Structure formats: C-alpha cells, structure tokens
C-alpha cells in the first residue's frame, strides 16, 4: 500500500486526526487494504473482533440481523468513518454485521497494532472515548425517535440527520449521494419497504425531496426538519 495514501486516510479519520506524523507512519505500515463489492459482507455479527476498519472509499452499513432475515440498520458510514472498535476494546465477538452499500475500500488495522498505539498515544485514547460517546448519543437519539415519532416523523428525521452529516451548515437545498434502496431506508427507521415508498412519495409530492439515480435532493432542509416534528 502507498504509505502517503495510508497516512492521508488515517489523518482523515477523526480517530487519528491528532496523532503525530511519526505515529501515523508507524500505523500505516501495519494497515491492510481491502476492497468489497456492493452488498458484500465485511464481517458478520458473532465473528471474532480482530481488527479496526477505516472507510477509505464507498459506504458501509452496520446492521443487526434477525433470525427471519430482516435487518435493522443502526449506522451508515462514509470515508473517514471507522468501525469495529468495540470488539478491539473488550475482546468480544462482533456485535453487529457490516455490509458494503456500494463498491467500498477499507483500511484494516490489526488489533495488536491498535492496542499498542492506544497505550502510547493519549490523543488517540481521547479520540476513541469521544467516538464511543458519540456513538452512544447517536443510538440514544435513535431509540428516542423509534419510541416518540411516528413512521413519517422518523423518515423525515432520518433524512434530516443524513443531510446534517453530509453538509453540517446547510439550511436550504442539500444533495445527498444515495446508495440506499428503499429496503435500506425502511431498515433505518423500523418500517416496511411499502410504507417507506408511500411516505417518500408524500415528501416528493410536498416538494420537500426529489429522488434520482444515486442521489436524493432535499429541497428545503428547514421545512423537512419541521416536518419531522409534527
């Protein structure tokens, strides 16, 4: 792997953003580069947790599968995001399944290298704690939405959150890359594909979103946020 590419990818990840150049280059030497096809499983729930993944290109969904074959999507990740850290911390099997939403490339950091870096780099340890806290807050919001919003509100809220992640300071129109199927969207908000299809059509009719190949356009983010609060 090209060392400069690896260092750039590490620096683009919030987990390693404050690590020094020497530490990044040492980590870069331990990385493995992996490529996945659309819908290819990166790891399954219950697999041994032996590495951390950093998304270098593409998109990943983190899902909780059911025995009946359904799934709940608990996170969607883009370049610069990382996943798989919990198993590295506690040694337990993977708590969820990771799947490539589109052609995806990850950089894989082995557990031994991760733990060695964690022991000597205070900035990395602080960033990891911040990342775990952020994930806990995100899951808390998700539970809150599932309990207190109807399906239409959950859809509007999820689209609002995806827009905020893509363009944090946006107020009006936001264009989102859209690798998701309607089944994916339903799995994010605890609905069925048919119900999400109807509700998405309602948002289109209201002029709040337009849907095209590989992209979704939110025409007015403020109005969509208000729609989530009804």
ROSE-4610 file (N, C-alpha, C; in Angstrom, 1 decimal, always signed):
// ROSE-4610
residu = [X/X/X/X/X/X/X/X/X/X/X/X/X/X/X/X/X/X/X/X/X/X/X/X/X/X/X/X/X/X/X/X/X/X/X/X/X/X/X/X/X/X/X/X/X/X/X/X/X/X/X/X/X/X/X/X/X/X/X/X/X/X/X/X/X/X/X/X/X/X/X/X/X/X/X/X/X/X/X/X/X/X/X/X/X/X/X/X/X/X/X/X/X/X/X/X/X/X/X/X/X/X/X/X/X/X/X/X/X/X/X/X/X/X/X/X/X/X/X/X/X/X/X/X/X/X/X/X/X/X/X/X/X/X/X/X/X/X/X/X/X/X/X/X/X/X/X/X/X/X/X/X/X/X/X/X/X/X/X/X/X/X/X/X/X/X/X/X/X/X/X/X/X/X/X/X/X/X/X/X/X/X/X/X/X/X/X/X/X/X/X/X/X/X/X/X/X/X/X/X/X/X/X/X/X/X/X/X/X/X/X/X/X/X/X/X/X/X/X/X/X/X/X/X/X/X/X/X/X/X/X/X/X/X/X/X/X/X/X/X/X/X/X/X/X/X/X/X/X/X/X/X/X/X/X/X/X/X/X/X/X/X/X/X/X/X/X/X/X/X/X/X/X/X/X/X/X/X/X/X/X/X/X/X/X/X/X/X/X/X/X/X/X/X/X/X/X/X/X/X/X/X/X/X/X/X/X/X/X/X/X/X/X/X/X/X/X/X/X/X/X/X/X/X/X/X/X/X/X/X/X/X/X/X/X/X/X/X/X/X/X/X/X/X/X/X/X/X/X/X/X/X/X/X/X/X/X/X/X/X/X/X/X/X/X/X/X/X/X/X/X/X/X/X/X/X/X/X/X/X/X/X/X/X/X/X/X/X/X/X/X/X/X/X/X/X/X/X/X/X/X/X/X/X/X/X/X/X/X/X/X/X/X/X/X/X/X/X/X/X/X/X/X/X/X/X/X/X/X/X/X/X/X/X/X/X/X/X/X/X/X/X/X/X/X/X/X/X/X/X/X/X/X/X/X/X/X/X/X/X/X/X/X/X/X/X/X/X/X/X/X/X/X/X/X/X/X/X/X/X/X/X/X/X/X/X/X/X/X/X/X/X/X/X/X/X/X/X/X/X/X/X/X/X/X/X/X/X/X/X/X/X/X/X/X/X/X/X/X/X/X/X/X/X/X/X/X/X/X/X/X/X/X/X/X/X/X/X/X/X/X/X/X/X/X/X/X/X/X/X/X/X/X/X/X/X/X/X/X/X/X/X/X/X/X/X/X/X/X/X/X/X/X/X/X/X/X/X/X/X/X/X/X/X/X/X/X/X/X/X/X/X/X/X/X/X/X/X/X/X/X/X/X/X/X/X/X/X/X/X/X/X/X/X/X/X/X/X/X/X/X/X/X/X/X/X/X/X/X/X/X/X/X/X/X/X/X/X/X/X/X/X/X/X/X/X/X/X/X/X/X/X/X/X/X/X/X/X/X/X/X/X/X/X/X/X/X/X/X/X/X/X/X/X/X/X/X/X/X/X/X/X/X/X/X/X/X/X/X/X]
num = [1/1/1/2/2/2/3/3/3/4/4/4/5/5/5/6/6/6/7/7/7/8/8/8/9/9/9/10/10/10/11/11/11/12/12/12/13/13/13/14/14/14/15/15/15/16/16/16/17/17/17/18/18/18/19/19/19/20/20/20/21/21/21/22/22/22/23/23/23/24/24/24/25/25/25/26/26/26/27/27/27/28/28/28/29/29/29/30/30/30/31/31/31/32/32/32/33/33/33/34/34/34/35/35/35/36/36/36/37/37/37/38/38/38/39/39/39/40/40/40/41/41/41/42/42/42/43/43/43/44/44/44/45/45/45/46/46/46/47/47/47/48/48/48/49/49/49/50/50/50/51/51/51/52/52/52/53/53/53/54/54/54/55/55/55/56/56/56/57/57/57/58/58/58/59/59/59/60/60/60/61/61/61/62/62/62/63/63/63/64/64/64/65/65/65/66/66/66/67/67/67/68/68/68/69/69/69/70/70/70/71/71/71/72/72/72/73/73/73/74/74/74/75/75/75/76/76/76/77/77/77/78/78/78/79/79/79/80/80/80/81/81/81/82/82/82/83/83/83/84/84/84/85/85/85/86/86/86/87/87/87/88/88/88/89/89/89/90/90/90/91/91/91/92/92/92/93/93/93/94/94/94/95/95/95/96/96/96/97/97/97/98/98/98/99/99/99/100/100/100/101/101/101/102/102/102/103/103/103/104/104/104/105/105/105/106/106/106/107/107/107/108/108/108/109/109/109/110/110/110/111/111/111/112/112/112/113/113/113/114/114/114/115/115/115/116/116/116/117/117/117/118/118/118/119/119/119/120/120/120/121/121/121/122/122/122/123/123/123/124/124/124/125/125/125/126/126/126/127/127/127/128/128/128/129/129/129/130/130/130/131/131/131/132/132/132/133/133/133/134/134/134/135/135/135/136/136/136/137/137/137/138/138/138/139/139/139/140/140/140/141/141/141/142/142/142/143/143/143/144/144/144/145/145/145/146/146/146/147/147/147/148/148/148/149/149/149/150/150/150/151/151/151/152/152/152/153/153/153/154/154/154/155/155/155/156/156/156/157/157/157/158/158/158/159/159/159/160/160/160/161/161/161/162/162/162/163/163/163/164/164/164/165/165/165/166/166/166/167/167/167/168/168/168/169/169/169/170/170/170/171/171/171/172/172/172/173/173/173/174/174/174/175/175/175/176/176/176/177/177/177/178/178/178/179/179/179/180/180/180/181/181/181/182/182/182/183/183/183/184/184/184/185/185/185/186/186/186/187/187/187/188/188/188/189/189/189/190/190/190/191/191/191/192/192/192/193/193/193/194/194/194/195/195/195/196/196/196/197/197/197/198/198/198/199/199/199/200/200/200/201/201/201/202/202/202/203/203/203/204/204/204/205/205/205/206/206/206/207/207/207/208/208/208/209/209/209/210/210/210/211/211/211/212/212/212/213/213/213/214/214/214/215/215/215/216/216/216/217/217/217/218/218/218/219/219/219/220/220/220/221/221/221/222/222/222/223/223/223/224/224/224/225/225/225/226/226/226/227/227/227/228/228/228/229/229/229/230/230/230]
x = [+0.8/+0.0/+0.9/+0.5/+1.2/+1.1/+2.3/+2.3/+1.7/+1.9/+1.2/-0.3/-0.8/-2.2/-2.7/-2.0/-2.4/-2.4/-1.3/-1.3/-2.4/-2.6/-3.7/-5.1/-5.3/-6.6/-6.7/-5.6/-5.6/-5.9/-5.2/-5.4/-6.9/-7.5/-8.9/-9.9/-9.5/-10.3/-10.2/-11.4/-11.4/-10.6/-10.5/-9.8/-8.3/-7.8/-6.3/-5.9/-6.9/-6.7/-5.6/-5.4/-4.5/-3.2/-3.0/-1.8/-0.7/+0.5/+1.7/+2.1/+2.9/+3.3/+4.1/+4.9/+5.7/+4.8/+3.8/+2.8/+2.0/+1.6/+0.7/+1.5/+2.8/+3.6/+3.8/+4.0/+4.2/+2.9/+1.7/+0.5/+0.2/+0.6/+0.4/+1.1/+2.2/+3.0/+2.3/+1.3/+0.6/-0.8/-1.2/-2.5/-2.6/-3.7/-4.0/-5.2/-5.1/-6.2/-7.1/-8.4/-9.4/-10.5/-10.9/-12.0/-13.2/-14.4/-15.6/-16.6/-17.3/-18.3/-19.6/-20.5/-21.8/-22.5/-23.0/-23.7/-22.9/-21.6/-20.7/-20.5/-20.6/-20.5/-19.0/-18.7/-17.3/-17.0/-17.9/-17.9/-19.3/-19.5/-20.8/-20.9/-22.1/-22.3/-21.8/-21.0/-20.5/-19.1/-18.6/-17.3/-16.3/-15.1/-14.0/-13.7/-13.5/-13.2/-11.7/-11.0/-9.6/-9.0/-9.8/-9.3/-10.3/-9.7/-10.5/-10.5/-11.6/-11.8/-11.9/-11.2/-11.4/-11.9/-13.0/-13.6/-12.7/-12.1/-11.3/-12.1/-13.0/-13.9/-15.2/-16.3/-17.5/-18.4/-19.2/-20.1/-20.4/-20.7/-20.9/-22.1/-22.9/-24.0/-23.7/-24.0/-23.9/-25.3/-25.5/-26.8/-26.9/-28.1/-28.5/-29.4/-29.0/-29.8/-30.8/-31.9/-32.9/-32.8/-33.4/-33.4/-34.3/-35.2/-36.1/-35.5/-34.3/-33.7/-33.9/-34.6/-34.8/-33.5/-33.4/-32.3/-32.7/-32.0/-32.2/-30.8/-30.8/-29.6/-29.4/-28.3/-28.0/-27.0/-26.3/-25.4/-25.1/-24.8/-24.3/-23.0/-22.0/-20.6/-20.1/-19.3/-18.7/-17.2/-16.4/-15.0/-14.6/-13.6/-13.2/-13.8/-14.9/-15.5/-14.8/-14.9/-14.3/-15.3/-15.1/-16.0/-15.2/-15.8/-15.2/-14.4/-14.4/-13.6/-14.0/-15.3/-15.8/-15.2/-15.1/-14.5/-13.0/-12.4/-11.0/-10.8/-11.8/-11.7/-12.0/-13.0/-13.4/-13.1/-12.7/-12.3/-13.5/-14.7/-16.0/-16.1/-17.0/-17.3/-17.9/-18.0/-18.6/-20.1/-20.5/-21.8/-22.9/-22.4/-23.3/-22.6/-23.3/-22.8/-22.5/-21.4/-21.0/-21.1/-21.8/-22.0/-21.7/-21.0/-20.7/-22.0/-22.3/-23.5/-23.2/-22.0/-21.6/-20.1/-19.5/-18.1/-17.3/-16.6/-16.0/-14.6/-13.8/-12.5/-12.2/-11.7/-11.4/-9.9/-9.4/-8.0/-8.2/-7.5/-7.7/-6.5/-6.8/-5.7/-5.8/-4.8/-4.9/-5.0/-5.6/-5.8/-4.6/-3.5/-2.2/-1.7/-1.7/-1.2/-2.1/-3.4/-4.3/-4.1/-4.0/-3.8/-2.4/-1.4/-0.1/-0.1/-0.8/-1.0/-1.8/-2.8/-3.7/-2.9/-2.0/-1.2/-0.2/+0.3/+1.3/+0.8/-0.4/-0.9/-2.1/-1.9/-3.1/-4.1/-3.7/-4.7/-5.6/-5.0/-5.8/-6.8/-6.3/-7.2/-8.4/-8.1/-9.2/-10.1/-9.6/-10.5/-11.3/-10.8/-11.6/-12.7/-12.5/-13.5/-14.6/-14.2/-15.1/-16.0/-15.3/-16.1/-17.1/-16.7/-17.7/-18.8/-18.5/-19.5/-20.5/-19.9/-20.8/-21.7/-21.2/-22.0/-23.1/-22.8/-23.9/-24.9/-24.6/-25.6/-26.4/-25.8/-26.5/-27.5/-27.1/-28.0/-29.2/-28.9/-29.9/-30.9/-30.5/-31.4/-32.2/-31.6/-32.3/-33.5/-33.2/-34.2/-35.3/-34.9/-35.9/-36.9/-36.3/-37.1/-38.1/-37.6/-38.4/-39.6/-39.4/-40.4/-41.4/-40.9/-41.8/-42.2/-41.7/-42.1/-42.8/-43.9/-44.5/-43.6/-44.0/-43.1/-42.7/-43.7/-43.5/-42.4/-42.6/-41.6/-40.2/-40.2/-38.9/-38.2/-39.0/-38.4/-37.8/-38.6/-38.2/-36.9/-36.9/-35.8/-34.6/-34.7/-33.5/-32.9/-33.8/-33.2/-32.6/-33.2/-32.6/-31.2/-31.1/-29.8/-28.7/-29.1/-28.2/-27.7/-28.6/-28.2/-27.3/-27.5/-26.6/-25.3/-25.2/-23.9/-23.1/-23.9/-23.3/-22.9/-23.7/-23.5/-23.9/-23.0/-23.4/-23.9/-23.6/-24.1/-25.2/-25.7/-26.7/-28.0/-28.8/-30.1/-31.2/-30.8/-31.7/-31.6/-31.2/-31.1/-29.8/-30.0/-28.9/-29.0/-27.9/-27.8/-27.0/-27.7/-27.1/-26.7/-25.5/-25.2/-26.2/-26.7/-27.8/-27.6/-26.7/-26.6/-27.6/-28.6/-29.6/-30.8/-31.2/-32.5/-33.6/-34.9/-36.0/-36.0/-35.6/-35.5/-34.4/-33.3/-32.3/-33.0/-33.7/-34.3/-35.3/-36.1/-37.0/-36.3/-35.2/-34.4/-33.8/-33.6/-33.1/-34.1/-35.4/-36.4/-37.5/-37.3/-38.2/-39.5/-39.5/-40.7/-40.6/-41.6/-41.6/-41.2/-40.8/-40.4/-41.6/-42.8/-44.0/-44.4/-44.3/-44.7/-43.8/-42.5/-41.5/-41.7/-42.0/-42.2/-43.3/-44.4/-45.6/-45.2/-44.5/-44.1/-43.1/-42.2/-41.2/-41.9/-43.0/-43.8/-44.5/-45.0/-45.6/-44.7/-43.4/-42.4/-42.1/-42.1/-41.9/-43.1/-44.3/-45.5/-45.5/-45.0/-44.9/-43.8/-43.0/-41.9/-40.7/-40.6/-39.5/-38.3/-38.5/-37.4/-37.6/-36.6/-36.6/-35.6/-36.0/-35.2/-34.7/-33.4/-32.9/-31.9/-31.3/-30.4/-29.2/-29.0/-27.8/-27.7/-28.8/-28.8/-30.2/-30.3/-31.6/-31.3/-32.2/-32.1/-33.2/-32.7/-33.6/-33.7/-34.9/-35.0/-35.1/-35.5/-35.6/-35.4/-34.2/-33.8/-34.6/-34.8/-35.6/-37.0/-37.7/-39.0/-39.1/-38.1/-38.1/-37.9/-37.0/-36.8/-38.1/-38.9/-40.2/-41.1/-41.1/-42.0/-41.7/-40.5/-40.2/-40.8/-41.1/-41.6/-43.1/-43.8/-45.3/-45.8]
y = [-1.2/+0.0/+1.3/+2.3/+3.5/+4.2/+4.5/+5.0/+6.3/+7.2/+8.6/+8.5/+7.5/+7.3/+6.8/+5.9/+5.4/+6.4/+7.3/+8.3/+9.3/+9.7/+10.6/+10.1/+8.8/+8.2/+8.2/+7.9/+7.9/+9.3/+10.3/+11.7/+12.2/+11.6/+12.0/+11.4/+10.4/+9.7/+10.4/+10.8/+11.5/+10.8/+9.5/+8.8/+9.1/+9.4/+9.6/+11.0/+11.9/+13.3/+14.0/+13.7/+14.4/+13.6/+12.5/+11.7/+12.4/+12.3/+12.9/+12.1/+12.8/+12.2/+10.8/+10.8/+9.6/+8.4/+8.7/+7.7/+7.2/+8.2/+7.8/+6.9/+7.2/+6.4/+5.0/+4.9/+3.6/+2.8/+3.4/+2.7/+2.3/+3.2/+3.0/+1.7/+1.4/+0.2/-1.1/-1.0/-2.2/-2.4/-1.4/-1.5/-2.5/-3.0/-3.8/-3.2/-3.2/-2.6/-3.7/-3.5/-4.5/-3.8/-4.5/-4.0/-4.9/-4.3/-5.1/-4.6/-5.6/-5.3/-4.8/-4.2/-3.7/-4.9/-4.8/-5.8/-6.9/-6.8/-7.8/-7.6/-8.7/-8.6/-8.5/-7.5/-7.2/-8.1/-8.1/-9.2/-9.4/-10.6/-10.9/-10.7/-10.5/-10.5/-11.8/-11.8/-13.0/-13.4/-12.8/-13.1/-12.6/-13.2/-12.6/-11.2/-10.4/-9.0/-8.8/-8.9/-8.9/-7.6/-6.7/-5.5/-4.4/-3.2/-2.0/-1.6/-1.2/-0.8/+0.7/+1.3/+2.7/+2.8/+3.5/+3.6/+4.6/+4.1/+4.9/+5.4/+4.6/+4.9/+4.1/+4.7/+3.9/+4.2/+3.3/+3.4/+2.1/+2.1/+0.8/+1.0/+0.0/+0.0/-1.0/-0.7/-1.5/-2.0/-3.3/-3.8/-4.8/-4.9/-6.0/-7.0/-8.2/-9.1/-9.9/-10.2/-11.0/-12.5/-13.4/-14.8/-15.0/-14.1/-14.2/-13.6/-13.0/-12.5/-11.0/-10.4/-8.9/-8.3/-6.9/-6.3/-4.9/-4.4/-3.0/-2.3/-1.2/-0.5/+0.5/+0.3/+1.2/+2.3/+2.2/+3.3/+3.1/+4.3/+4.3/+5.1/+4.6/+5.2/+5.6/+6.6/+7.2/+7.3/+7.7/+7.9/+8.7/+8.3/+9.0/+8.4/+7.6/+6.9/+5.6/+5.1/+3.9/+3.0/+1.7/+0.8/-0.5/-1.2/-2.4/-2.2/-1.0/-0.7/-1.4/-1.7/-2.2/-3.6/-4.4/-5.8/-5.7/-4.6/-4.5/-4.1/-3.4/-3.0/-4.1/-4.9/-5.8/-7.3/-7.5/-8.9/-9.7/-9.2/-10.0/-10.1/-11.0/-11.2/-9.9/-9.8/-8.6/-8.5/-7.3/-7.1/-6.8/-6.6/-6.3/-6.8/-6.7/-7.1/-5.8/-5.8/-4.7/-5.1/-4.3/-4.6/-3.4/-3.7/-2.6/-2.2/-0.9/-0.4/-0.2/+0.0/+0.2/-0.3/-0.2/-0.6/+0.2/-0.5/+0.1/-0.4/+0.5/+0.1/+0.5/-0.4/-0.1/-0.3/+0.3/+0.1/-0.6/-1.8/-2.6/-2.6/-2.2/-2.1/-3.2/-4.1/-5.3/-4.9/-5.8/-5.5/-5.1/-5.9/-5.7/-4.3/-3.9/-2.5/-1.4/-1.7/-0.7/-0.5/-1.7/-1.6/-1.0/-1.3/-0.7/+0.8/+1.3/+2.7/+3.4/+2.7/+3.2/+3.4/+2.5/+2.6/+3.7/+4.2/+5.2/+6.6/+6.6/+7.9/+8.4/+9.4/+9.9/+10.5/+11.2/+11.8/+10.7/+9.6/+8.5/+8.0/+7.8/+7.3/+8.3/+9.6/+10.6/+10.6/+10.5/+10.4/+9.2/+8.1/+6.8/+7.0/+7.6/+7.8/+8.7/+9.8/+10.7/+10.0/+9.1/+8.4/+7.4/+6.7/+5.8/+6.6/+7.8/+8.6/+9.1/+9.5/+10.0/+8.9/+7.7/+6.6/+6.3/+6.4/+6.2/+7.2/+8.5/+9.5/+9.3/+8.9/+8.6/+7.5/+6.4/+5.3/+5.7/+6.6/+7.1/+7.9/+8.8/+9.5/+8.6/+7.5/+6.6/+5.9/+5.5/+4.9/+5.9/+7.1/+8.2/+8.3/+8.4/+8.5/+7.3/+6.1/+4.9/+4.9/+5.5/+5.5/+6.6/+7.8/+9.0/+9.6/+9.1/+9.7/+8.6/+9.0/+8.0/+7.8/+6.9/+6.5/+7.7/+8.5/+9.7/+10.6/+10.8/+11.6/+11.0/+9.7/+9.0/+9.2/+9.1/+9.2/+10.6/+11.6/+13.0/+13.3/+12.7/+13.0/+12.3/+11.1/+10.4/+11.1/+11.6/+12.3/+13.6/+14.2/+15.5/+15.2/+14.1/+13.7/+13.4/+12.6/+12.3/+13.6/+14.6/+15.8/+16.6/+16.6/+17.3/+16.6/+15.3/+14.7/+15.0/+15.1/+15.4/+16.9/+17.8/+19.2/+19.9/+19.9/+20.4/+21.8/+22.7/+24.1/+24.4/+23.4/+23.7/+24.1/+24.9/+25.4/+25.1/+25.2/+25.1/+23.8/+23.8/+22.5/+21.8/+20.4/+19.5/+18.4/+18.1/+16.9/+15.8/+14.7/+13.5/+12.4/+11.9/+10.7/+9.6/+8.8/+7.9/+6.4/+5.7/+4.3/+3.4/+3.9/+3.2/+2.7/+1.5/+1.1/+1.5/+1.4/+1.7/+0.7/-0.5/-1.5/-1.1/-0.5/+0.1/+1.2/+2.1/+3.2/+2.7/+1.7/+1.1/+0.5/-0.2/-0.8/+0.3/+1.5/+2.5/+3.1/+3.0/+3.7/+2.7/+1.4/+0.4/+0.4/+0.5/+0.4/-0.7/-0.8/-1.7/-1.0/-1.7/-1.1/-0.4/-1.0/-0.5/+0.8/+0.8/+2.1/+3.2/+2.9/+3.9/+4.5/+3.6/+4.0/+5.0/+4.8/+5.7/+7.0/+7.0/+8.2/+9.0/+8.3/+9.1/+9.8/+9.1/+9.7/+10.9/+10.9/+12.0/+13.2/+13.0/+14.0/+14.6/+13.8/+14.3/+15.2/+14.7/+15.5/+16.8/+16.9/+18.1/+19.0/+18.6/+19.4/+19.4/+18.5/+18.5/+17.7/+16.7/+15.9/+15.6/+15.3/+14.7/+13.6/+12.5/+11.3/+11.0/+10.8/+10.5/+9.3/+8.9/+7.8/+8.2/+7.4/+7.6/+8.9/+9.6/+10.8/+11.1/+11.8/+12.3/+13.8/+14.6/+16.1/+16.5/+17.1/+17.7/+19.2/+19.6/+20.9/+22.0/+21.7/+22.7/+22.0/+22.0/+21.3/+21.8/+23.1/+23.6/+23.1/+23.1/+22.6/+21.1/+20.4/+18.9/+18.7/+19.5/+19.3/+19.6/+20.6/+20.9/+19.8/+19.2/+18.1/+16.9/+16.7/+15.6/+15.9/+17.1/+17.4/+17.4/+17.2/+17.2/+16.1]
z = [+0.0/+0.0/+0.0/-0.8/-0.8/+0.6/+1.2/+2.5/+2.7/+1.7/+1.7/+1.7/+0.9/+0.9/+2.2/+2.8/+4.1/+5.2/+5.2/+6.2/+6.0/+4.7/+4.4/+4.9/+4.7/+5.1/+6.6/+7.3/+8.8/+9.3/+8.7/+9.1/+8.9/+7.9/+7.5/+8.5/+9.3/+10.3/+11.6/+12.2/+13.4/+14.5/+14.5/+15.5/+15.5/+14.4/+14.3/+13.9/+13.9/+13.4/+14.2/+15.4/+16.3/+16.6/+15.9/+16.1/+15.3/+15.8/+15.1/+13.9/+13.1/+11.8/+12.0/+13.0/+13.2/+13.6/+14.5/+14.9/+13.7/+12.8/+11.7/+10.7/+10.5/+9.6/+10.1/+11.4/+12.1/+11.9/+12.1/+11.9/+10.5/+9.6/+8.1/+7.7/+8.3/+7.9/+8.3/+9.2/+9.7/+9.0/+8.2/+7.6/+6.4/+6.3/+5.1/+4.3/+3.0/+2.2/+1.7/+1.9/+1.4/+0.6/-0.4/-1.3/-1.3/-1.3/-1.2/-2.3/-2.9/-3.9/-3.2/-3.9/-3.4/-2.8/-1.6/-0.8/-0.3/-0.4/+0.2/+1.7/+2.4/+3.9/+4.3/+5.1/+5.6/+6.8/+7.7/+8.8/+9.3/+9.9/+10.4/+11.9/+12.4/+13.9/+14.4/+15.5/+16.1/+15.6/+14.6/+14.1/+15.2/+15.2/+16.1/+15.7/+16.8/+16.5/+16.6/+15.4/+15.4/+14.7/+14.3/+13.5/+13.5/+13.3/+13.1/+11.7/+11.2/+9.8/+9.7/+8.7/+8.4/+7.0/+6.7/+5.4/+4.6/+3.5/+2.6/+1.4/+1.0/-0.2/-0.1/-0.7/-0.7/+0.6/+0.9/+2.1/+2.7/+4.0/+4.8/+5.6/+5.8/+6.7/+7.8/+9.0/+10.2/+10.6/+10.6/+10.7/+11.8/+12.4/+13.4/+12.6/+12.3/+11.5/+12.5/+12.0/+12.7/+12.2/+13.0/+12.6/+11.3/+11.1/+10.0/+8.7/+8.8/+7.6/+7.5/+8.4/+8.3/+9.0/+8.8/+9.4/+9.9/+10.9/+11.4/+11.2/+10.4/+10.1/+11.3/+12.0/+13.1/+12.8/+11.7/+11.3/+9.8/+9.2/+7.8/+7.8/+7.2/+7.3/+6.0/+6.0/+4.8/+5.0/+3.9/+4.1/+5.2/+6.0/+7.2/+8.5/+8.3/+9.5/+9.8/+11.0/+11.4/+12.1/+12.1/+12.7/+13.2/+14.1/+14.6/+15.9/+16.4/+17.6/+18.9/+19.0/+20.3/+20.6/+19.6/+19.8/+20.1/+19.6/+20.0/+21.4/+22.0/+23.4/+24.4/+24.1/+25.1/+24.7/+23.5/+23.0/+22.7/+22.8/+22.5/+21.0/+20.5/+19.1/+18.6/+17.3/+16.6/+17.1/+17.5/+18.0/+16.9/+15.6/+14.5/+13.2/+12.1/+10.8/+10.0/+9.3/+8.4/+7.0/+6.1/+4.7/+3.9/+2.8/+1.8/+1.1/+1.1/+0.4/-1.0/-1.4/-2.8/-2.8/-4.0/-4.1/-3.0/-2.1/-0.9/-0.7/-0.2/+0.2/+1.7/+2.5/+3.9/+4.1/+5.1/+5.6/+6.9/+7.1/+8.2/+9.1/+10.4/+11.4/+12.4/+12.4/+13.3/+14.8/+15.6/+17.0/+17.7/+17.5/+18.3/+18.0/+16.7/+16.4/+17.0/+17.0/+17.6/+19.1/+19.8/+21.2/+21.6/+20.8/+21.1/+20.9/+19.9/+19.6/+20.7/+21.2/+22.2/+23.5/+23.8/+25.0/+25.1/+23.9/+23.9/+23.4/+22.9/+22.3/+23.1/+23.9/+24.7/+23.8/+22.7/+21.8/+21.1/+20.8/+20.2/+21.2/+22.5/+23.5/+23.8/+23.8/+24.0/+22.8/+21.6/+20.4/+20.4/+20.8/+20.9/+21.9/+23.1/+24.1/+23.5/+22.8/+22.2/+21.1/+20.4/+19.3/+19.9/+21.0/+21.7/+22.3/+22.9/+23.5/+22.4/+21.3/+20.2/+19.6/+19.6/+19.1/+20.1/+21.4/+22.4/+22.3/+22.1/+21.9/+20.7/+19.6/+18.4/+18.5/+19.2/+19.5/+20.4/+21.4/+22.3/+21.5/+20.5/+19.7/+18.8/+18.4/+17.5/+18.3/+19.5/+20.4/+20.7/+20.9/+21.2/+20.0/+18.8/+17.6/+17.4/+17.7/+17.5/+18.5/+19.7/+20.7/+20.5/+20.1/+20.2/+18.9/+17.8/+16.5/+15.7/+14.9/+14.1/+12.9/+12.0/+10.9/+10.0/+9.7/+8.8/+9.5/+10.8/+11.5/+11.5/+11.7/+11.7/+10.3/+9.3/+7.9/+7.7/+8.1/+7.9/+8.8/+10.0/+10.9/+10.4/+9.9/+9.4/+8.2/+7.3/+6.1/+6.6/+7.6/+8.2/+8.7/+9.5/+10.1/+9.0/+8.0/+6.9/+6.2/+6.1/+5.5/+6.4/+7.7/+8.6/+8.6/+8.5/+8.4/+7.1/+6.0/+4.7/+4.6/+5.1/+5.0/+6.3/+7.3/+8.6/+8.7/+7.8/+8.0/+7.0/+6.3/+5.3/+5.9/+5.2/+5.6/+4.5/+3.2/+2.2/+1.5/+0.2/-0.6/-0.2/-0.1/+0.2/-0.8/-1.5/-2.4/-1.7/-1.5/-0.9/-1.9/-1.8/-2.5/-1.9/-2.8/-2.3/-2.8/-2.1/-2.4/-1.8/-1.1/-0.3/-1.2/-1.0/-1.5/-0.6/-1.0/-0.1/+1.1/+0.8/+1.9/+2.9/+2.5/+3.4/+4.2/+3.6/+4.3/+5.3/+4.9/+5.9/+7.1/+6.8/+7.9/+8.9/+8.4/+9.2/+10.2/+9.8/+10.6/+11.2/+11.0/+11.6/+10.9/+9.5/+8.8/+7.7/+6.8/+5.7/+4.5/+3.4/+2.2/+1.6/+1.7/+1.1/+1.8/+3.1/+3.8/+3.6/+3.5/+3.2/+1.8/+0.9/-0.5/-0.6/+0.2/+0.2/+0.8/+2.0/+2.7/+2.0/+1.3/+0.4/-0.7/-1.3/-2.3/-1.8/-0.5/+0.1/+0.2/+0.6/+0.7/-0.7/-1.7/-3.1/-3.5/-3.2/-3.5/-2.8/-1.6/-0.8/-1.3/-2.2/-2.7/-1.8/-0.8/+0.1/-0.3/-1.2/-1.7/-3.2/-3.9/-5.2/-5.2/-5.9/-5.9/-7.3/-7.5/-8.8/-8.7/-9.8/-9.8/-8.9/-7.8/-7.0/-6.2/-6.1/-5.3/-4.8/-3.7/-3.2/-2.9/-3.3/-3.1/-2.1/-1.0/+0.0/-0.5/-0.9/-1.4/-0.4/+0.8/+1.9/+3.2/+3.7/+4.9/+6.1/+6.2/+7.4/+7.4/+6.3/+6.2/+6.5/+6.0/+6.3/+7.8/+8.5/+9.9/+10.6/+10.2/+10.8/+10.6/+9.4/+9.1/+10.1/+10.5/+11.4/+12.8/+13.1/+14.5/+14.6/+13.5/+13.5/+14.4]
